[in-house]
Amino acid sequence: MKPIALNRLLTLEDPMRMPDGAGGYLQSWTALGKLWAHVAAQSGREDGDMSTTRYRIYARRMPAGSSARPRPDQRFRDGARVYHIDAVADLQADTRYVICYAHEEVAS
């Protein structure tokens, strides 16, 4: 497999839940670190006031269980853009890349 151009510096963020005092919680995001990635748009749709685009985001492979390996409950940030991670898989068993299936929602 030929190398993938990792040309976007993304911030990996992890959700943090804090009690709101009324039995629920407030969610905020904590930056875990930055990683170079390749972002490729796949498909999009508009549903009323919301536009959703699906992406494949390629990054360097990290061992399973590593805090630097993206997980489905996390997200990537690229400035004001936010990519919510839906699934993560190794691109191939012998490769050095991981693929993150993600989506971005934008109010239209």
Chimera marker file (.cmm) of the C-alpha trace (Angstrom):
<marker_set name="trace">
<marker id="1" x="0.000" y="0.000" z="0.000" r="1" g="1" b="0" radius="0.5"/>
<marker id="2" x="1.359" y="3.413" z="-0.874" r="1" g="1" b="0" radius="0.5"/>
<marker id="3" x="1.680" y="6.037" z="1.873" r="1" g="1" b="0" radius="0.5"/>
<marker id="4" x="-1.287" y="8.273" z="2.681" r="1" g="1" b="0" radius="0.5"/>
<marker id="5" x="-0.613" y="12.029" z="2.821" r="1" g="1" b="0" radius="0.5"/>
<marker id="6" x="-1.333" y="12.992" z="6.426" r="1" g="1" b="0" radius="0.5"/>
<marker id="7" x="-1.751" y="16.714" z="5.781" r="1" g="1" b="0" radius="0.5"/>
<marker id="8" x="-4.257" y="17.980" z="8.391" r="1" g="1" b="0" radius="0.5"/>
<marker id="9" x="-3.382" y="18.578" z="12.036" r="1" g="1" b="0" radius="0.5"/>
<marker id="10" x="-6.431" y="17.543" z="14.094" r="1" g="1" b="0" radius="0.5"/>
<marker id="11" x="-7.056" y="17.692" z="17.831" r="1" g="1" b="0" radius="0.5"/>
<marker id="12" x="-8.411" y="14.500" z="19.396" r="1" g="1" b="0" radius="0.5"/>
<marker id="13" x="-10.982" y="15.322" z="22.093" r="1" g="1" b="0" radius="0.5"/>
<marker id="14" x="-12.511" y="13.150" z="24.804" r="1" g="1" b="0" radius="0.5"/>
<marker id="15" x="-15.938" y="13.756" z="26.405" r="1" g="1" b="0" radius="0.5"/>
<marker id="16" x="-16.071" y="14.724" z="30.073" r="1" g="1" b="0" radius="0.5"/>
<marker id="17" x="-19.325" y="14.456" z="32.023" r="1" g="1" b="0" radius="0.5"/>
<marker id="18" x="-19.888" y="16.523" z="35.139" r="1" g="1" b="0" radius="0.5"/>
<marker id="19" x="-22.973" y="16.399" z="37.397" r="1" g="1" b="0" radius="0.5"/>
<marker id="20" x="-25.304" y="19.350" z="36.879" r="1" g="1" b="0" radius="0.5"/>
<marker id="21" x="-26.781" y="19.192" z="40.412" r="1" g="1" b="0" radius="0.5"/>
<marker id="22" x="-30.233" y="18.227" z="39.146" r="1" g="1" b="0" radius="0.5"/>
<marker id="23" x="-29.625" y="14.519" z="38.518" r="1" g="1" b="0" radius="0.5"/>
<marker id="24" x="-28.253" y="14.968" z="35.005" r="1" g="1" b="0" radius="0.5"/>
<marker id="25" x="-24.898" y="15.954" z="33.642" r="1" g="1" b="0" radius="0.5"/>
<marker id="26" x="-23.146" y="18.559" z="31.531" r="1" g="1" b="0" radius="0.5"/>
<marker id="27" x="-20.799" y="17.402" z="28.794" r="1" g="1" b="0" radius="0.5"/>
<marker id="28" x="-17.612" y="19.204" z="27.907" r="1" g="1" b="0" radius="0.5"/>
<marker id="29" x="-14.618" y="18.175" z="25.811" r="1" g="1" b="0" radius="0.5"/>
<marker id="30" x="-10.973" y="17.784" z="26.815" r="1" g="1" b="0" radius="0.5"/>
<marker id="31" x="-8.139" y="17.866" z="24.279" r="1" g="1" b="0" radius="0.5"/>
<marker id="32" x="-6.004" y="14.708" z="24.429" r="1" g="1" b="0" radius="0.5"/>
<marker id="33" x="-3.455" y="15.771" z="21.835" r="1" g="1" b="0" radius="0.5"/>
<marker id="34" x="-2.878" y="16.545" z="18.193" r="1" g="1" b="0" radius="0.5"/>
<marker id="35" x="-2.324" y="14.126" z="15.341" r="1" g="1" b="0" radius="0.5"/>
<marker id="36" x="-1.739" y="14.360" z="11.636" r="1" g="1" b="0" radius="0.5"/>
<marker id="37" x="-4.505" y="12.909" z="9.494" r="1" g="1" b="0" radius="0.5"/>
<marker id="38" x="-5.973" y="12.716" z="6.003" r="1" g="1" b="0" radius="0.5"/>
<marker id="39" x="-9.648" y="13.765" z="5.812" r="1" g="1" b="0" radius="0.5"/>
<marker id="40" x="-11.706" y="12.452" z="2.871" r="1" g="1" b="0" radius="0.5"/>
<marker id="41" x="-15.381" y="13.380" z="2.375" r="1" g="1" b="0" radius="0.5"/>
<marker id="42" x="-17.617" y="10.424" z="1.456" r="1" g="1" b="0" radius="0.5"/>
<marker id="43" x="-21.253" y="11.478" z="1.289" r="1" g="1" b="0" radius="0.5"/>
<marker id="44" x="-23.640" y="14.114" z="2.507" r="1" g="1" b="0" radius="0.5"/>
<marker id="45" x="-27.293" y="14.850" z="2.976" r="1" g="1" b="0" radius="0.5"/>
<marker id="46" x="-29.540" y="17.666" z="4.067" r="1" g="1" b="0" radius="0.5"/>
<marker id="47" x="-32.448" y="17.035" z="6.395" r="1" g="1" b="0" radius="0.5"/>
<marker id="48" x="-34.436" y="20.172" z="7.139" r="1" g="1" b="0" radius="0.5"/>
<marker id="49" x="-32.173" y="22.596" z="8.949" r="1" g="1" b="0" radius="0.5"/>
<marker id="50" x="-29.252" y="20.159" z="9.357" r="1" g="1" b="0" radius="0.5"/>
<marker id="51" x="-26.611" y="19.139" z="6.837" r="1" g="1" b="0" radius="0.5"/>
<marker id="52" x="-24.604" y="15.981" z="7.596" r="1" g="1" b="0" radius="0.5"/>
<marker id="53" x="-21.417" y="14.958" z="5.810" r="1" g="1" b="0" radius="0.5"/>
<marker id="54" x="-19.694" y="11.605" z="6.339" r="1" g="1" b="0" radius="0.5"/>
<marker id="55" x="-15.902" y="11.327" z="6.281" r="1" g="1" b="0" radius="0.5"/>
<marker id="56" x="-13.126" y="8.785" z="6.367" r="1" g="1" b="0" radius="0.5"/>
<marker id="57" x="-10.260" y="10.075" z="8.469" r="1" g="1" b="0" radius="0.5"/>
<marker id="58" x="-6.941" y="8.255" z="8.164" r="1" g="1" b="0" radius="0.5"/>
<marker id="59" x="-4.325" y="8.549" z="10.947" r="1" g="1" b="0" radius="0.5"/>
<marker id="60" x="-1.268" y="6.674" z="12.172" r="1" g="1" b="0" radius="0.5"/>
<marker id="61" x="-2.112" y="3.374" z="13.783" r="1" g="1" b="0" radius="0.5"/>
<marker id="62" x="-1.761" y="3.098" z="17.545" r="1" g="1" b="0" radius="0.5"/>
<marker id="63" x="-2.030" y="-0.130" z="19.550" r="1" g="1" b="0" radius="0.5"/>
<marker id="64" x="-5.464" y="-1.068" z="20.865" r="1" g="1" b="0" radius="0.5"/>
<marker id="65" x="-5.922" y="0.385" z="24.345" r="1" g="1" b="0" radius="0.5"/>
<marker id="66" x="-3.514" y="3.275" z="23.749" r="1" g="1" b="0" radius="0.5"/>
<marker id="67" x="-4.854" y="6.665" z="24.882" r="1" g="1" b="0" radius="0.5"/>
<marker id="68" x="-3.639" y="8.078" z="21.542" r="1" g="1" b="0" radius="0.5"/>
<marker id="69" x="-5.854" y="5.686" z="19.542" r="1" g="1" b="0" radius="0.5"/>
<marker id="70" x="-9.188" y="7.328" z="18.597" r="1" g="1" b="0" radius="0.5"/>
<marker id="71" x="-12.417" y="5.778" z="19.943" r="1" g="1" b="0" radius="0.5"/>
<marker id="72" x="-16.029" y="6.034" z="18.732" r="1" g="1" b="0" radius="0.5"/>
<marker id="73" x="-17.135" y="8.227" z="21.657" r="1" g="1" b="0" radius="0.5"/>
<marker id="74" x="-14.486" y="10.856" z="20.843" r="1" g="1" b="0" radius="0.5"/>
<marker id="75" x="-14.219" y="13.567" z="18.214" r="1" g="1" b="0" radius="0.5"/>
<marker id="76" x="-11.672" y="15.432" z="16.115" r="1" g="1" b="0" radius="0.5"/>
<marker id="77" x="-11.509" y="19.217" z="15.988" r="1" g="1" b="0" radius="0.5"/>
<marker id="78" x="-10.061" y="21.195" z="13.080" r="1" g="1" b="0" radius="0.5"/>
<marker id="79" x="-10.473" y="24.830" z="14.100" r="1" g="1" b="0" radius="0.5"/>
<marker id="80" x="-14.241" y="25.443" z="14.191" r="1" g="1" b="0" radius="0.5"/>
<marker id="81" x="-14.990" y="22.136" z="12.432" r="1" g="1" b="0" radius="0.5"/>
<marker id="82" x="-15.899" y="19.086" z="14.528" r="1" g="1" b="0" radius="0.5"/>
<marker id="83" x="-15.863" y="15.475" z="13.284" r="1" g="1" b="0" radius="0.5"/>
<marker id="84" x="-17.742" y="13.016" z="15.544" r="1" g="1" b="0" radius="0.5"/>
<marker id="85" x="-16.154" y="9.556" z="15.400" r="1" g="1" b="0" radius="0.5"/>
<marker id="86" x="-18.652" y="6.764" z="14.634" r="1" g="1" b="0" radius="0.5"/>
<marker id="87" x="-16.268" y="3.787" z="14.257" r="1" g="1" b="0" radius="0.5"/>
<marker id="88" x="-12.541" y="3.004" z="14.182" r="1" g="1" b="0" radius="0.5"/>
<marker id="89" x="-10.800" y="0.151" z="12.361" r="1" g="1" b="0" radius="0.5"/>
<marker id="90" x="-7.359" y="-0.830" z="11.170" r="1" g="1" b="0" radius="0.5"/>
<marker id="91" x="-7.102" y="-0.123" z="7.463" r="1" g="1" b="0" radius="0.5"/>
<marker id="92" x="-5.422" y="-3.504" z="6.941" r="1" g="1" b="0" radius="0.5"/>
<marker id="93" x="-3.867" y="-5.948" z="9.380" r="1" g="1" b="0" radius="0.5"/>
<marker id="94" x="-0.308" y="-5.164" z="8.285" r="1" g="1" b="0" radius="0.5"/>
<marker id="95" x="-0.624" y="-1.428" z="7.683" r="1" g="1" b="0" radius="0.5"/>
<marker id="96" x="0.452" y="1.559" z="9.733" r="1" g="1" b="0" radius="0.5"/>
<marker id="97" x="-2.863" y="3.418" z="9.410" r="1" g="1" b="0" radius="0.5"/>
<marker id="98" x="-6.179" y="3.423" z="11.213" r="1" g="1" b="0" radius="0.5"/>
<marker id="99" x="-9.399" y="4.603" z="9.589" r="1" g="1" b="0" radius="0.5"/>
<marker id="100" x="-11.997" y="6.583" z="11.520" r="1" g="1" b="0" radius="0.5"/>
<marker id="101" x="-15.509" y="6.779" z="10.122" r="1" g="1" b="0" radius="0.5"/>
<marker id="102" x="-16.874" y="10.136" z="11.225" r="1" g="1" b="0" radius="0.5"/>
<marker id="103" x="-19.562" y="12.706" z="10.509" r="1" g="1" b="0" radius="0.5"/>
<marker id="104" x="-19.881" y="16.469" z="10.690" r="1" g="1" b="0" radius="0.5"/>
<marker id="105" x="-23.199" y="18.216" z="11.306" r="1" g="1" b="0" radius="0.5"/>
<marker id="106" x="-23.756" y="21.814" z="10.226" r="1" g="1" b="0" radius="0.5"/>
<marker id="107" x="-26.911" y="23.888" z="10.670" r="1" g="1" b="0" radius="0.5"/>
<marker id="108" x="-28.023" y="25.094" z="7.239" r="1" g="1" b="0" radius="0.5"/>
<link id1="1" id2="2" r="1" g="1" b="0" radius="0.2"/>
<link id1="2" id2="3" r="1" g="1" b="0" radius="0.2"/>
<link id1="3" id2="4" r="1" g="1" b="0" radius="0.2"/>
<link id1="4" id2="5" r="1" g="1" b="0" radius="0.2"/>
<link id1="5" id2="6" r="1" g="1" b="0" radius="0.2"/>
<link id1="6" id2="7" r="1" g="1" b="0" radius="0.2"/>
<link id1="7" id2="8" r="1" g="1" b="0" radius="0.2"/>
<link id1="8" id2="9" r="1" g="1" b="0" radius="0.2"/>
<link id1="9" id2="10" r="1" g="1" b="0" radius="0.2"/>
<link id1="10" id2="11" r="1" g="1" b="0" radius="0.2"/>
<link id1="11" id2="12" r="1" g="1" b="0" radius="0.2"/>
<link id1="12" id2="13" r="1" g="1" b="0" radius="0.2"/>
<link id1="13" id2="14" r="1" g="1" b="0" radius="0.2"/>
<link id1="14" id2="15" r="1" g="1" b="0" radius="0.2"/>
<link id1="15" id2="16" r="1" g="1" b="0" radius="0.2"/>
<link id1="16" id2="17" r="1" g="1" b="0" radius="0.2"/>
<link id1="17" id2="18" r="1" g="1" b="0" radius="0.2"/>
<link id1="18" id2="19" r="1" g="1" b="0" radius="0.2"/>
<link id1="19" id2="20" r="1" g="1" b="0" radius="0.2"/>
<link id1="20" id2="21" r="1" g="1" b="0" radius="0.2"/>
<link id1="21" id2="22" r="1" g="1" b="0" radius="0.2"/>
<link id1="22" id2="23" r="1" g="1" b="0" radius="0.2"/>
<link id1="23" id2="24" r="1" g="1" b="0" radius="0.2"/>
<link id1="24" id2="25" r="1" g="1" b="0" radius="0.2"/>
<link id1="25" id2="26" r="1" g="1" b="0" radius="0.2"/>
<link id1="26" id2="27" r="1" g="1" b="0" radius="0.2"/>
<link id1="27" id2="28" r="1" g="1" b="0" radius="0.2"/>
<link id1="28" id2="29" r="1" g="1" b="0" radius="0.2"/>
<link id1="29" id2="30" r="1" g="1" b="0" radius="0.2"/>
<link id1="30" id2="31" r="1" g="1" b="0" radius="0.2"/>
<link id1="31" id2="32" r="1" g="1" b="0" radius="0.2"/>
<link id1="32" id2="33" r="1" g="1" b="0" radius="0.2"/>
<link id1="33" id2="34" r="1" g="1" b="0" radius="0.2"/>
<link id1="34" id2="35" r="1" g="1" b="0" radius="0.2"/>
<link id1="35" id2="36" r="1" g="1" b="0" radius="0.2"/>
<link id1="36" id2="37" r="1" g="1" b="0" radius="0.2"/>
<link id1="37" id2="38" r="1" g="1" b="0" radius="0.2"/>
<link id1="38" id2="39" r="1" g="1" b="0" radius="0.2"/>
<link id1="39" id2="40" r="1" g="1" b="0" radius="0.2"/>
<link id1="40" id2="41" r="1" g="1" b="0" radius="0.2"/>
<link id1="41" id2="42" r="1" g="1" b="0" radius="0.2"/>
<link id1="42" id2="43" r="1" g="1" b="0" radius="0.2"/>
<link id1="43" id2="44" r="1" g="1" b="0" radius="0.2"/>
<link id1="44" id2="45" r="1" g="1" b="0" radius="0.2"/>
<link id1="45" id2="46" r="1" g="1" b="0" radius="0.2"/>
<link id1="46" id2="47" r="1" g="1" b="0" radius="0.2"/>
<link id1="47" id2="48" r="1" g="1" b="0" radius="0.2"/>
<link id1="48" id2="49" r="1" g="1" b="0" radius="0.2"/>
<link id1="49" id2="50" r="1" g="1" b="0" radius="0.2"/>
<link id1="50" id2="51" r="1" g="1" b="0" radius="0.2"/>
<link id1="51" id2="52" r="1" g="1" b="0" radius="0.2"/>
<link id1="52" id2="53" r="1" g="1" b="0" radius="0.2"/>
<link id1="53" id2="54" r="1" g="1" b="0" radius="0.2"/>
<link id1="54" id2="55" r="1" g="1" b="0" radius="0.2"/>
<link id1="55" id2="56" r="1" g="1" b="0" radius="0.2"/>
<link id1="56" id2="57" r="1" g="1" b="0" radius="0.2"/>
<link id1="57" id2="58" r="1" g="1" b="0" radius="0.2"/>
<link id1="58" id2="59" r="1" g="1" b="0" radius="0.2"/>
<link id1="59" id2="60" r="1" g="1" b="0" radius="0.2"/>
<link id1="60" id2="61" r="1" g="1" b="0" radius="0.2"/>
<link id1="61" id2="62" r="1" g="1" b="0" radius="0.2"/>
<link id1="62" id2="63" r="1" g="1" b="0" radius="0.2"/>
<link id1="63" id2="64" r="1" g="1" b="0" radius="0.2"/>
<link id1="64" id2="65" r="1" g="1" b="0" radius="0.2"/>
<link id1="65" id2="66" r="1" g="1" b="0" radius="0.2"/>
<link id1="66" id2="67" r="1" g="1" b="0" radius="0.2"/>
<link id1="67" id2="68" r="1" g="1" b="0" radius="0.2"/>
<link id1="68" id2="69" r="1" g="1" b="0" radius="0.2"/>
<link id1="69" id2="70" r="1" g="1" b="0" radius="0.2"/>
<link id1="70" id2="71" r="1" g="1" b="0" radius="0.2"/>
<link id1="71" id2="72" r="1" g="1" b="0" radius="0.2"/>
<link id1="72" id2="73" r="1" g="1" b="0" radius="0.2"/>
<link id1="73" id2="74" r="1" g="1" b="0" radius="0.2"/>
<link id1="74" id2="75" r="1" g="1" b="0" radius="0.2"/>
<link id1="75" id2="76" r="1" g="1" b="0" radius="0.2"/>
<link id1="76" id2="77" r="1" g="1" b="0" radius="0.2"/>
<link id1="77" id2="78" r="1" g="1" b="0" radius="0.2"/>
<link id1="78" id2="79" r="1" g="1" b="0" radius="0.2"/>
<link id1="79" id2="80" r="1" g="1" b="0" radius="0.2"/>
<link id1="80" id2="81" r="1" g="1" b="0" radius="0.2"/>
<link id1="81" id2="82" r="1" g="1" b="0" radius="0.2"/>
<link id1="82" id2="83" r="1" g="1" b="0" radius="0.2"/>
<link id1="83" id2="84" r="1" g="1" b="0" radius="0.2"/>
<link id1="84" id2="85" r="1" g="1" b="0" radius="0.2"/>
<link id1="85" id2="86" r="1" g="1" b="0" radius="0.2"/>
<link id1="86" id2="87" r="1" g="1" b="0" radius="0.2"/>
<link id1="87" id2="88" r="1" g="1" b="0" radius="0.2"/>
<link id1="88" id2="89" r="1" g="1" b="0" radius="0.2"/>
<link id1="89" id2="90" r="1" g="1" b="0" radius="0.2"/>
<link id1="90" id2="91" r="1" g="1" b="0" radius="0.2"/>
<link id1="91" id2="92" r="1" g="1" b="0" radius="0.2"/>
<link id1="92" id2="93" r="1" g="1" b="0" radius="0.2"/>
<link id1="93" id2="94" r="1" g="1" b="0" radius="0.2"/>
<link id1="94" id2="95" r="1" g="1" b="0" radius="0.2"/>
<link id1="95" id2="96" r="1" g="1" b="0" radius="0.2"/>
<link id1="96" id2="97" r="1" g="1" b="0" radius="0.2"/>
<link id1="97" id2="98" r="1" g="1" b="0" radius="0.2"/>
<link id1="98" id2="99" r="1" g="1" b="0" radius="0.2"/>
<link id1="99" id2="100" r="1" g="1" b="0" radius="0.2"/>
<link id1="100" id2="101" r="1" g="1" b="0" radius="0.2"/>
<link id1="101" id2="102" r="1" g="1" b="0" radius="0.2"/>
<link id1="102" id2="103" r="1" g="1" b="0" radius="0.2"/>
<link id1="103" id2="104" r="1" g="1" b="0" radius="0.2"/>
<link id1="104" id2="105" r="1" g="1" b="0" radius="0.2"/>
<link id1="105" id2="106" r="1" g="1" b="0" radius="0.2"/>
<link id1="106" id2="107" r="1" g="1" b="0" radius="0.2"/>
<link id1="107" id2="108" r="1" g="1" b="0" radius="0.2"/>
</marker_set>
